[in-house]
Structures are given as structure tokens and as C-alpha cells.
Amino acid sequence: VAVSARNRGKDRGVSLDNFAWFDSAETMAREAGADAFVELIGGSDGIAKAACEQALDHKCHVVTANKALIAVHGAALAAQAEAAKLALNFEAAVAGGIPIIKALKEGLAANTFKSVTGILNGTCNYILTTMRETGRDFQDVLDEAQKLGYAEADPTFDIDGIDAAHKLAILASMAFGTPIDFDAVPVEGIRHVSALDISLAETLGYKIKLLGHARLVDGAVEARVQPYMVPLNVPISNVEGVYNAVTVEGDFVGRSSYEGRGAGEGPTASAVVADLIDIAAGRITPPLGMPVAQMAAKPLQPVDGHTGAYYTRCTVQDCPGVLADVAAILRDHGVSIEAVRQENSVENADVPLVLILHETQEKNVRAALTDIEKLPAVKDTPRLIRIMTAAD
Ligand SMILES: NC(=O)c1ccc[n+]([C@@H]2O[C@H](COP(=O)([O-])OP(=O)(O)OC[C@H]3O[C@@H](n4cnc5c(N)ncnc54)[C@H](OP(=O)(O)O)[C@@H]3O)[C@@H](O)[C@H]2O)c1
């Protein structure tokens, strides 16, 4: 019916001659007289949000690929859509080539979910995969990914985990039937993952993956995005390159996993058009799976409260007593060591010291690492990476 974009003269590879042109997407949403409004602008606020609100106000279904918008304003927009008996469909917003929104809302609707875990950002997965395969460092691989078009000119949203956190907030909110405060989700990206950590991980039987992971713990939601050591026998560890994967655990279905391309024009268009087909067929369901009024607020568990196993690495001067000093600090914080690995030991040289820690509270590990960094023989800030366990 109508089109709006920033630049009217841009060649888009298709003729727009037969469609009305609107300089303002908001005016278009209000005045085009369409049945559905498709928002592919982006951003949690501004024109994208205003245009979607206008569309819903004017009896127009909405399809969007905008994860930031849904992660931040999903509950309010869903309530608006429900009140007007309209669709607000956003399959493309989360792992476009994987129909995970539909799976949660429909195929797995009988389940109460315990956890949702995903490789939710193809750029990060491509970078980590290439680092592992080539032994190259993060910045080098990021530069190449930008040249190949796998990373944006400004890659911050991807590599700092924000894009994955938007998607996790949406998935967790749907899986656990609770609005998620996106700003409260702890997020750590992949900037600090080194080629050394990746190669050490492999020798220890893990791959490092940026995961969005959320689970229910004693009625609270634990949700975070961060690099994980994923055991090689866990299927998600084999999802490589730009591919995404999501595993959900439901009480009836158990673990159920999905893999596919997360972004790019093909998978995104596939999801957007599937959403339009649902609207055309009259399949209008509550946008977040259950009516917003039936969602119950669950608290977010603070990151420090997590209990799990950890990998930690720091560079130490290889002199007598260092390991004993490190072990004593860990002991004083109630943290016990499962395995130690010291690479290429040459007396008085700086060498990486790797410790695998038994399951313990994260706050204790962090406090211990703060003290370990103060030891004169410790030459850099210890890195901490969570190890994925059966409980995850
Ligand atoms: N790229 C992907 O693979 C992918 C995958 C899943 C979801 N998404 C989501 O899709 C959205 C767009 O991402 P993208 O990568 O396609 O970004 P993009 O390439 O920058 O495209 C944004 C589009 O919005 C138009 N636009 C910008 N400001 C506008 C305004 N004020 N009024 C009307 N139109 C405006 C632009 O017009 P011009 O063309 O004239 O500049 C452009 O067509 C984001 O929410 C993103 O998260 C993208």
C-alpha cells in the first residue's frame, strides 16, 4: 500500500512506483489505510516506537524486526495490541531463521519453562569461531568481519552483548511469563575473550560461546549474557559461524533445540513474511504468548548470587610460592580448585595460570580475584569465564 524510508531516491532493487510514498513513517502508520504496518527502522524509541503506537491506535496490525523496541517496550505495546485485538508480531526480532517465538507461543505452549539458552548473535559467534579456527586475536578478526559485512561499522551493540541481551529479554519474558526489565540484565560481551583463552578452553574440553542464558531459580529469574565455556559434548558448542541456536527446557518436552541463521536479509524476510501470513490467515495471538494482564512479575536474581563452576586465567611471574598464594586467597574466600594448569613454565618468566574452580558462589570468586590481582607476581587482571554445567 505505502512505503516510507529515510532516502526516497535510494535504489532498493525494486520499483516503488505503484506505492504511496510517505516522508514520515508515523504519518504513514496513521494515514496509509493499510491492514498491517511493518516496522524495520530500528531503535527502542523515537520514530520506530511512535510509528508502531500510531499503527495500533489506527486499527493496523504491526510486524516488526526490532528487538530493541520489543525488549524495552514489549509489554506496553503488547497491552495496546491486545486491547485493540490486533497482532504485534516480531518473529524476525529474535534469531530470524529460527521460528522460536512461534515455538514458545504455540508449539511448546503446554510447557512451563525452566530455562532458555541461546547463541543469539551471529556476529559474535562468527568472531569466536574464526578466532578458534585461526588462532587470531579478537581485533584482527573483528576488522575482517567488518570488511566481509558480518559486523557493522559500529559493532558495539553486537560485540558488547547488547543485541543478544535484547533477544534474551524477549525470550525470557515469554518463557517465564514475566515482564523483564532489560536494563537489569547483566551483560558482558566478547571484547576480552583472547585467542589464548579460546585455545586453552579447547585443551580443557570446552568452546567459548557468547550465550544468552535465563533460568528460573527459586521463583526468581536469573538472566545474563556473557561468554561461557561450553562443554564439547553439549550440542550448542557445535553451532559455528554466523549461525544462531536456541535451547529451551520445558517440564513436558525436556530440552528442545533449534538452529539456523539469525540475521541477514533472507532469514529476516522469511520471518517478517511468516508474521504477515499469520495476520492474513487471522491467526492473532497475544504478542508475548499470554495476555500481559496475566503475566506475573518475578524478581531478577542479582548476578553475584549465582552458584556455578568457573574458569579463571591470569598471567603470573613463574616464581616459587605464587600458586600457594593464589590457592590461599581462594581458600580464604571459600573457593576450591578443581584443576590447575600452568603453561610453558620457565622460572621468572610471565606465564598464564589457569584454574578451574568447583561450583561456588560468584560473589566469592569475584572477591578472591580482586585480592589475587593485588599479588605482586600477578601481572594482569584475572579473567573469569563461567562454565556451563548440567544445571544450566
Ligand atoms: N539486518 C538484519 O539482519 C536484521 C535482522 C533482524 C532484525 N533486524 C532489525 O531490523 C531493524 C533494521 O535493521 P537494518 O539492519 O535493516 O538497518 P538499516 O539497514 O539501517 O535499515 C533501516 C531502514 O530504516 C529506514 N529508516 C531510518 N530512519 C527512518 C525514518 N526516520 N523514517 C523512515 N524510515 C527510516 C532506512 O531508510 P533508508 O534506506 O532510506 O536509509 C532503512 O531502510 C532493526 O530493528 C534491527 O534490529 C535486522
The ligand as an SDF file (V2000), in Angstrom:
LIG
                    3D

 48 52  0  0  0  0  0  0  0  0999 V2000
   19.8770   -6.5640    9.3880 N   0  0  0  0  0  0  0  0  0  0  0  0
   19.4470   -7.7060    9.8910 C   0  0  0  0  0  0  0  0  0  0  0  0
   19.9050   -8.8010    9.5220 O   0  0  0  0  0  0  0  0  0  0  0  0
   18.3690   -7.7240   10.9240 C   0  0  0  0  0  0  0  0  0  0  0  0
   17.9190   -8.9590   11.4550 C   0  0  0  0  0  0  0  0  0  0  0  0
   16.8950   -8.9800   12.3910 C   0  0  0  0  0  0  0  0  0  0  0  0
   16.3690   -7.7930   12.8320 C   0  0  0  0  0  0  0  0  0  0  0  0
   16.8290   -6.5990   12.3340 N   0  0  0  0  0  0  0  0  0  0  0  0
   16.2270   -5.3660   12.8370 C   0  0  0  0  0  0  0  0  0  0  0  0
   15.6880   -4.6310   11.7600 O   0  0  0  0  0  0  0  0  0  0  0  0
   15.7650   -3.2400   12.0300 C   0  0  0  0  0  0  0  0  0  0  0  0
   16.5120   -2.5390   10.9030 C   0  0  0  0  0  0  0  0  0  0  0  0
   17.8220   -3.0740   10.8250 O   0  0  0  0  0  0  0  0  0  0  0  0
   18.6660   -2.9810    9.4630 P   0  0  0  0  0  0  0  0  0  0  0  0
   19.8980   -3.7460    9.7050 O   0  0  0  0  0  0  0  0  0  0  0  0
   17.8200   -3.3210    8.3040 O   0  0  0  0  0  0  0  0  0  0  0  0
   19.0060   -1.4230    9.4860 O   0  0  0  0  0  0  0  0  0  0  0  0
   19.2580   -0.4380    8.2540 P   0  0  0  0  0  0  0  0  0  0  0  0
   19.9180   -1.1800    7.1620 O   0  0  0  0  0  0  0  0  0  0  0  0
   19.8780    0.7770    8.8270 O   0  0  0  0  0  0  0  0  0  0  0  0
   17.7910   -0.0950    7.7310 O   0  0  0  0  0  0  0  0  0  0  0  0
   16.9830    0.8210    8.4190 C   0  0  0  0  0  0  0  0  0  0  0  0
   15.8750    1.2360    7.4750 C   0  0  0  0  0  0  0  0  0  0  0  0
   15.0430    2.1690    8.1430 O   0  0  0  0  0  0  0  0  0  0  0  0
   14.8820    3.3190    7.3280 C   0  0  0  0  0  0  0  0  0  0  0  0
   14.7630    4.4770    8.1930 N   0  0  0  0  0  0  0  0  0  0  0  0
   15.6900    5.0200    9.0070 C   0  0  0  0  0  0  0  0  0  0  0  0
   15.1890    6.1000    9.6300 N   0  0  0  0  0  0  0  0  0  0  0  0
   13.9180    6.2410    9.1880 C   0  0  0  0  0  0  0  0  0  0  0  0
   12.8890    7.1800    9.4530 C   0  0  0  0  0  0  0  0  0  0  0  0
   13.0710    8.1810   10.3080 N   0  0  0  0  0  0  0  0  0  0  0  0
   11.7190    7.0350    8.8150 N   0  0  0  0  0  0  0  0  0  0  0  0
   11.5170    6.0280    7.9450 C   0  0  0  0  0  0  0  0  0  0  0  0
   12.4590    5.0860    7.6470 N   0  0  0  0  0  0  0  0  0  0  0  0
   13.6410    5.2170    8.2650 C   0  0  0  0  0  0  0  0  0  0  0  0
   16.1200    3.3940    6.4760 C   0  0  0  0  0  0  0  0  0  0  0  0
   15.8500    4.1360    5.3120 O   0  0  0  0  0  0  0  0  0  0  0  0
   16.9500    4.3480    4.1460 P   0  0  0  0  0  0  0  0  0  0  0  0
   17.0440    3.0110    3.4450 O   0  0  0  0  0  0  0  0  0  0  0  0
   16.3610    5.3940    3.2730 O   0  0  0  0  0  0  0  0  0  0  0  0
   18.2040    4.7590    4.8380 O   0  0  0  0  0  0  0  0  0  0  0  0
   16.3730    1.8980    6.2000 C   0  0  0  0  0  0  0  0  0  0  0  0
   15.5910    1.4580    5.1170 O   0  0  0  0  0  0  0  0  0  0  0  0
   16.4410   -3.1360   13.4000 C   0  0  0  0  0  0  0  0  0  0  0  0
   15.4530   -3.0810   14.3990 O   0  0  0  0  0  0  0  0  0  0  0  0
   17.2000   -4.4260   13.5050 C   0  0  0  0  0  0  0  0  0  0  0  0
   17.4300   -4.8020   14.8460 O   0  0  0  0  0  0  0  0  0  0  0  0
   17.8100   -6.5570   11.3930 C   0  0  0  0  0  0  0  0  0  0  0  0
  1  2  1  0
  2  3  2  0
  2  4  1  0
  4  5  1  0
  4 48  2  0
  5  6  2  0
  6  7  1  0
  7  8  2  0
  8  9  1  0
  8 48  1  0
  9 10  1  0
  9 46  1  0
 10 11  1  0
 11 12  1  0
 11 44  1  0
 12 13  1  0
 13 14  1  0
 14 15  2  0
 14 16  1  0
 14 17  1  0
 17 18  1  0
 18 19  2  0
 18 20  1  0
 18 21  1  0
 21 22  1  0
 22 23  1  0
 23 24  1  0
 23 42  1  0
 24 25  1  0
 25 26  1  0
 25 36  1  0
 26 27  1  0
 26 35  1  0
 27 28  2  0
 28 29  1  0
 29 30  1  0
 29 35  2  0
 30 31  1  0
 30 32  2  0
 32 33  1  0
 33 34  2  0
 34 35  1  0
 36 37  1  0
 36 42  1  0
 37 38  1  0
 38 39  2  0
 38 40  1  0
 38 41  1  0
 42 43  1  0
 44 45  1  0
 44 46  1  0
 46 47  1  0
M  CHG  2   8   1  16  -1
M  END
$$$$
